Amino acid sequence: MRVALLGLPYFARRVADQLATYDREGRFDVYPFAQRPAKRVSFLTALPRTDVVYYVGGGLARSRVVDLALALGKQVIMHWVGSDITNAAALQRAGAVYAPYVTRVRHLAEATWTHDELDTIGVRSRVRPLVGVEVPPVLAPLPPRFTVVVYAPAGRESEYGVTAVIDAARNRPDTSVIVVGGAEVVDAPANVERLGWIGDMGSVRDQSTALVRMVAHDGLSVSVLEALARARHVIYSQPLPETRHATPSDFVGVLDALRAEHAAGALAVNAAGAKFVSDGFTPAAVARGLLEEFGG
């Protein structure tokens, strides 16, 4: 089986590597058109011999690439991941959806809530995780000091909850906050540390009590799965098992409840979170699910 992976380059590469590990006879080629325009020629050359055209990220605006793949009888799969659903909903409101992509393309959703969102715009999908994560053989204990990790790309600090976490830290000197990613930290208290982009987050997660991810619209966050895999607690804006659900209006209360458990010595590692990942979100399980969709 030969699969062409398009869409978000980082995740397309990660998915391709994951698939290749568990299907050594298949061929999984990534075509990052935006980064390397010459790859478009390679894709067109390989397309007649390709079985599946798989997009990391969905879209309902007409595309020459999708049209050609469908015209050649190729299976086209779109794996929706978050903001692409918001964009498709806007297209629907504008009456600009290209209807054949709703019915002739196969659609996958990362999570139950994105599946439900796709339903509201008339796109029928199946739930399949995009990326799996490994559960370490030994789970590190929680650190003595209550420590939370929060992530945001540059310029989106409020959208990702970084601003709210830093504001909470000002009045909670017993709490340490680690900020990762491109997020800017301005006039932060002494208990907030900015690490920037980190290649290996494993040690950072092991030094933390919890991950906070407060995003208004989100797919199934890989960072959430990685935190759960290491038995960390997670405060999350989406309804995922073994996390503590919060909204912007009650986030501080959820954070303080977790702090109180820690202060009372009643907070253990989130072993249920690690089991949740090992039961269905390992790289092997996720790869098997995608290969089933591809017919392999």
ROMI-967112 format. One line per field, with one value per residue (C-alpha): x, y, z; residue in one letter; chain; residue number from 1. Coordinates in steps of 0.1 Angstrom, whole numbers, always signed. Layout:
N
xx = X	...
yy = Y	...
zz = Z	...
aa = a	...
ch = A	...
i = NUM	...
This chain:
296
xx = +0	+12	+0	+6	+4	-4	-15	+1	+38	+49	+20	+21	+57	+49	+20	+41	+69	+43	+27	+61	+70	+41	+37	+72	+58	+38	+51	+42	+54	+50	+45	+49	+38	+40	+75	+89	+69	+89	+72	+41	+58	+69	+33	+18	+44	+36	-2	-11	+7	-7	-35	-46	-43	-44	-47	-38	-64	-97	-111	-143	-130	-124	-88	-72	-52	-83	-102	-74	-71	-108	-108	-81	-102	-79	-92	-91	-92	-93	-84	-98	-78	-93	-93	-100	-135	-140	-129	-153	-182	-175	-175	-208	-223	-210	-225	-191	-187	-178	-205	-187	-160	-187	-197	-168	-141	-137	-136	-119	-122	-96	-121	-158	-163	-147	-169	-199	-188	-184	-219	-233	-220	-232	-198	-201	-169	-153	-133	-96	-67	-40	-9	+0	+23	+43	+37	+70	+77	+82	+60	+79	+64	+48	+73	+72	+62	+29	+40	+20	+30	+13	+20	+12	+26	+37	+9	-17	-11	-46	-62	-42	-47	-12	-23	-49	-24	+2	-25	-34	+2	+6	-15	-3	+34	+32	+26	+53	+44	+65	+57	+68	+65	+68	+46	+59	+60	+59	+61	+56	+61	+91	+73	+68	+96	+97	+115	+106	+107	+119	+130	+123	+94	+97	+118	+97	+65	+81	+90	+54	+22	-2	-6	-31	-46	-74	-81	-115	-115	-92	-87	-73	-41	-10	+5	-25	-19	+18	+10	-15	+10	+34	+7	+4	-29	-44	-68	-84	-111	-123	-143	-115	-116	-90	-86	-102	-125	-125	-139	-124	-151	-142	-106	-92	-115	-104	-68	-73	-90	-60	-36	-56	-53	-16	-12	-31	-8	-38	-27	-11	+1	-26	-22	-57	-45	-15	-38	-62	-34	-20	-55	-61	-36	-2	+16	+8	-30	-32	-13	-35	-66	-53	-42	-77	-91	-66	-76	-42
yy = +0	+35	+65	+102	+124	+160	+189	+200	+190	+183	+160	+144	+134	+121	+101	+87	+76	+60	+41	+30	+15	-9	-15	-21	-32	+0	+33	+65	+96	+132	+161	+194	+216	+249	+243	+227	+236	+212	+184	+191	+177	+146	+141	+144	+119	+94	+99	+72	+46	+59	+41	+67	+105	+113	+149	+159	+187	+189	+214	+219	+245	+231	+219	+209	+182	+166	+169	+151	+123	+117	+117	+90	+69	+74	+71	+105	+108	+140	+138	+169	+184	+216	+250	+234	+227	+263	+273	+247	+260	+295	+282	+266	+298	+316	+289	+281	+244	+222	+195	+165	+166	+160	+127	+115	+121	+99	+120	+112	+131	+130	+130	+127	+165	+172	+144	+161	+195	+179	+165	+200	+210	+178	+160	+124	+111	+83	+89	+79	+94	+110	+104	+79	+83	+59	+52	+50	+17	+36	+65	+93	+106	+140	+167	+181	+215	+221	+228	+234	+235	+256	+260	+286	+297	+333	+359	+335	+336	+345	+320	+291	+301	+313	+347	+332	+308	+336	+358	+329	+324	+360	+352	+317	+318	+281	+273	+271	+277	+265	+282	+264	+272	+306	+323	+357	+362	+399	+412	+377	+369	+350	+317	+317	+303	+306	+277	+284	+256	+223	+194	+167	+175	+142	+156	+188	+167	+145	+177	+189	+181	+191	+204	+232	+235	+260	+264	+276	+253	+223	+189	+161	+177	+155	+175	+163	+127	+130	+144	+117	+90	+102	+101	+139	+156	+177	+206	+207	+227	+196	+166	+140	+111	+112	+150	+177	+197	+235	+265	+300	+309	+281	+274	+290	+269	+237	+247	+255	+221	+204	+225	+217	+180	+184	+205	+178	+151	+134	+139	+108	+103	+101	+64	+63	+88	+66	+36	+55	+62	+27	+13	+31	+58	+41	+45	+8	+12	+45	+31	+0	+22	+43	+13	-1	+31	+28	-8	-21
zz = +0	-9	+10	+2	+33	+29	+51	+84	+77	+113	+120	+86	+92	+126	+113	+85	+108	+131	+102	+88	+122	+121	+84	+70	+36	+30	+17	+34	+15	+30	+6	+24	-5	+14	+27	-5	-37	-58	-38	-58	-89	-70	-57	-92	-106	-78	-77	-104	-82	-49	-32	-5	-4	+33	+46	+81	+83	+65	+41	+21	-4	-38	-44	-77	-58	-43	-76	-94	-68	-70	-108	-107	-84	-54	-18	-2	+35	+56	+92	+109	+138	+151	+135	+102	+115	+124	+89	+73	+94	+81	+45	+52	+65	+34	+11	-3	+6	-23	-18	-35	-8	+19	+3	-18	+7	+38	+70	+103	+136	+164	+193	+201	+203	+169	+155	+169	+155	+120	+123	+128	+93	+77	+76	+87	+103	+123	+154	+150	+170	+149	+169	+196	+225	+246	+283	+301	+319	+352	+362	+380	+413	+415	+425	+461	+449	+431	+395	+364	+327	+302	+264	+238	+205	+202	+202	+214	+251	+261	+237	+252	+288	+296	+307	+330	+346	+352	+367	+391	+400	+412	+443	+447	+456	+466	+429	+402	+365	+336	+303	+271	+234	+218	+244	+256	+294	+304	+340	+354	+391	+404	+404	+366	+344	+306	+289	+253	+228	+243	+222	+247	+271	+290	+319	+320	+324	+351	+371	+369	+388	+360	+325	+319	+284	+282	+245	+234	+203	+202	+187	+207	+220	+218	+247	+268	+258	+266	+300	+308	+296	+322	+349	+352	+360	+333	+335	+301	+283	+265	+279	+278	+303	+332	+329	+350	+328	+332	+315	+316	+343	+367	+358	+390	+412	+394	+399	+436	+442	+427	+448	+479	+473	+468	+500	+520	+507	+490	+454	+438	+403	+377	+371	+355	+329	+320	+317	+295	+271	+272	+265	+232	+224	+220	+186	+178	+185	+166	+136	+135	+135	+106	+86	+90	+75	+46	+40	+50
aa = m	r	v	a	l	l	g	l	p	y	f	a	r	r	v	a	d	q	l	a	t	y	d	r	e	g	r	f	d	v	y	p	f	a	q	r	p	a	k	r	v	s	f	l	t	a	l	p	r	t	d	v	v	y	y	v	g	g	g	l	a	r	s	r	v	v	d	l	a	l	a	l	g	k	q	v	i	m	h	w	v	g	s	d	i	t	n	a	a	a	l	q	r	a	g	a	v	y	a	p	y	v	t	r	v	r	h	l	a	e	a	t	w	t	h	d	e	l	d	t	i	g	v	r	s	r	v	r	p	l	v	g	v	e	v	p	p	v	l	a	p	l	p	p	r	f	t	v	v	v	y	a	p	a	g	r	e	s	e	y	g	v	t	a	v	i	d	a	a	r	n	r	p	d	t	s	v	i	v	v	g	g	a	e	v	v	d	a	p	a	n	v	e	r	l	g	w	i	g	d	m	g	s	v	r	d	q	s	t	a	l	v	r	m	v	a	h	d	g	l	s	v	s	v	l	e	a	l	a	r	a	r	h	v	i	y	s	q	p	l	p	e	t	r	h	a	t	p	s	d	f	v	g	v	l	d	a	l	r	a	e	h	a	a	g	a	l	a	v	n	a	a	g	a	k	f	v	s	d	g	f	t	p	a	a	v	a	r	g	l	l	e	e	f	g	g
ch = A	A	A	A	A	A	A	A	A	A	A	A	A	A	A	A	A	A	A	A	A	A	A	A	A	A	A	A	A	A	A	A	A	A	A	A	A	A	A	A	A	A	A	A	A	A	A	A	A	A	A	A	A	A	A	A	A	A	A	A	A	A	A	A	A	A	A	A	A	A	A	A	A	A	A	A	A	A	A	A	A	A	A	A	A	A	A	A	A	A	A	A	A	A	A	A	A	A	A	A	A	A	A	A	A	A	A	A	A	A	A	A	A	A	A	A	A	A	A	A	A	A	A	A	A	A	A	A	A	A	A	A	A	A	A	A	A	A	A	A	A	A	A	A	A	A	A	A	A	A	A	A	A	A	A	A	A	A	A	A	A	A	A	A	A	A	A	A	A	A	A	A	A	A	A	A	A	A	A	A	A	A	A	A	A	A	A	A	A	A	A	A	A	A	A	A	A	A	A	A	A	A	A	A	A	A	A	A	A	A	A	A	A	A	A	A	A	A	A	A	A	A	A	A	A	A	A	A	A	A	A	A	A	A	A	A	A	A	A	A	A	A	A	A	A	A	A	A	A	A	A	A	A	A	A	A	A	A	A	A	A	A	A	A	A	A	A	A	A	A	A	A	A	A	A	A	A	A	A	A	A	A	A	A	A	A	A	A	A	A	A	A	A	A	A	A
i = 1	2	3	4	5	6	7	8	9	10	11	12	13	14	15	16	17	18	19	20	21	22	23	24	25	26	27	28	29	30	31	32	33	34	35	36	37	38	39	40	41	42	43	44	45	46	47	48	49	50	51	52	53	54	55	56	57	58	59	60	61	62	63	64	65	66	67	68	69	70	71	72	73	74	75	76	77	78	79	80	81	82	83	84	85	86	87	88	89	90	91	92	93	94	95	96	97	98	99	100	101	102	103	104	105	106	107	108	109	110	111	112	113	114	115	116	117	118	119	120	121	122	123	124	125	126	127	128	129	130	131	132	133	134	135	136	137	138	139	140	141	142	143	144	145	146	147	148	149	150	151	152	153	154	155	156	157	158	159	160	161	162	163	164	165	166	167	168	169	170	171	172	173	174	175	176	177	178	179	180	181	182	183	184	185	186	187	188	189	190	191	192	193	194	195	196	197	198	199	200	201	202	203	204	205	206	207	208	209	210	211	212	213	214	215	216	217	218	219	220	221	222	223	224	225	226	227	228	229	230	231	232	233	234	235	236	237	238	239	240	241	242	243	244	245	246	247	248	249	250	251	252	253	254	255	256	257	258	259	260	261	262	263	264	265	266	267	268	269	270	271	272	273	274	275	276	277	278	279	280	281	282	283	284	285	286	287	288	289	290	291	292	293	294	295	296
